[in-house]
Amino acid sequence: MAGYNKRFKEFKFIGALAVLMKKYVDEKRALGRLFNKQSQMLVRVDKLSIALELDKPELTRELVECWIELSPNESRKNQRYRLNFIKLFGKFMIRLGYKAYIPTVKISSRDDAVFVPYIFTKDELKRIFQAVDNLPKSYEYPNAHLVYPVLFRILYCCGLRVSEAVNLKVMDVDLQSGVLRLESAKHNKQRYVPMSADVTEECRILTAKIHQASSATAFFFPNARNNAHHTGAVYWMFRELLRKAGISHGGKGNGPRLHDLRHTFSVHCLQRWENNGVDLNNALPYLSAYLGHKKLTGTQKYLRLTAEAHKNVVSMLEAYADGIIPKLKIQHGERSFAN
């Protein structure tokens, strides 16, 4: 697969802070940072500055307070990330001699810490995949019934974050070796994720149906406008699939969340190892790399939280936390998936 020489994405800033934003991106990249996700966030700040009619290079209190306001369906964790992001940009501006409002507010992580993941049963997964396999054809989005079944298989079978899945390009999906290449993963880490034979075949079928004339840089899961799906759109479809599968939703903040497919992937790994007597010492680094965690301690914390819903695997995490790739196969109609 070629085309990875252009890792740094270019973004255009046009508001009153445009020059400073460009300098900020250049400085971070000069230090070795990829800074694509953060640059994209600066575009959002730029648009907000235009909407607020900011006419000089100053980070005003009004702009900052609008930026850090909690959005509908947004987690405190994400709001906290945006708060820290604007504070760092403000400190950069002050260092260069510009005025910038630095908020003193702190956003607690308590709401995130108490959340208990929802772990889907095998029967619930079967019903979810039956629902997505039977999506009707859509006039507004003609490929929806082809794209979503494979997208949701990738989310569960490969344990991807939804942002990683929707940003996959055609060149990122190696149909020969059955490997996904995640170029813009969390922490700016590139990683490779192997797929099962069944999931690889699903990707081949999708490619044959919609990507015969696609370029290498086209999105593998294109939306109706051939762009990347917004994660909110995927979440909306997820809620619709839950409804069709007869799985109740507890409302905002109570789940099941789309990210719980990733949690379920991890628990099913644990259950399989428990049955097969896998050495957790050897398994931990594999799962940490597979999930794209920055440190092993992150994997331990992640799986301890996940395991609370399955007490039979808690004992496995007393000294270790770990994971490798499970071999779970579910039949639904003429399709199956395994990983």
Order of alpha helices (4+ residues) and beta strands (2+ residues): alpha-alpha-alpha-alpha-alpha-alpha-alpha-alpha-beta-beta-beta-alpha-alpha-alpha-alpha-alpha-beta-beta
